[in-house]
């Protein structure tokens, strides 16, 4: 993915950074946004080799950022480099230009090998931001679609091995903070620059809040894989709302979280909701039987559940659908819904200075949307992806 020419998109309604600017233009040079403005001023610096797109009043938004994605197109990201490419292509077509690749629970050495693969891809492909370990340091009762036989405490040797294998590309890790070793693991991961997420946990409000106070800064798929909100036992979701540095992931597919509860999340944590997919291999593919890690998953009518036990097992969601559901079903303002797919997830993994906005110096990632919020064009790192 390399772009040598200039790209201009003009006459757009630009939605970026919680704001909408009509009659806007953006110019990409190479992999970065070079300039933006309004009206016809885009013509002033136009070069002969520039590729020009007339947005004709359509919406132009930053490229979507998914910080929790397991696969798509029949491929799981833990199955190697070709599988990663297959999954990325599906999500690119739906507006996702940058992805954190999520790994389900496995043994430490298999996870280390998968982290090494993702590190290699991250080094050469700007679409990949690094890895997310969703396990193995999870709670058995709230494990969801994770193999209970492979769950383990967060011991120092395992933590060190996973950090070594990732070689600086581990972006986040989900931990159940109530278990032995978790407190030290949170400290070690945060010191290494990894964003720690609370999730797949039986923690109560106080335990979750203590984890956030200790440095955890993400809530893995809020409301799912944790205790719910009770008026005398508020649980991890309210703890995350209380801790104003915490980003709440939400799977907005109409299955994992009710539209009114999505609205509650946006109201309870304004500017801190990241719409993720948690997509597994069946995203962009047909119903049928799949594997998620070591567990068999059956997908019917687009809903993925474990073959044994029936637990929801990831989603078949794409981020454009998450956007439409947020705006149409939950009544979220467009600017806030777009931010939940762009600037908020960028900040959640420490990339708020170069991703998630269409400002000069930021990555040349953009999505052109129709009035129905359908994806009509996608650019990633200055290259037309679709």
Beta strands, then each sheet from edge to edge (+ up, - down):
strand 1: 6-15
strand 2: 20-29
strand 3: 32-38
strand 4: 51-54
strand 5: 59-62
strand 6: 64-69
strand 7: 71-72
strand 8: 75-76
strand 9: 96-104
strand 10: 128-134
strand 11: 170-175
strand 12: 195-198
strand 13: 218-219
strand 14: 247-251
strand 15: 273-276
strand 16: 288-292
strand 17: 295-300
strand 18: 303-306
strand 19: 366-369
strand 20: 375-380
strand 21: 383-384
sheet 1: 3+ 2- 1+ 4+
sheet 2: 3+ 2- 1+ 5+ 19- 20+ 21-
sheet 3: 6+ 9+ 10+ 11+ 12+ 13+ 14+ 15+
sheet 4: 7+ 8-
sheet 5: 16+ 17- 18+
end
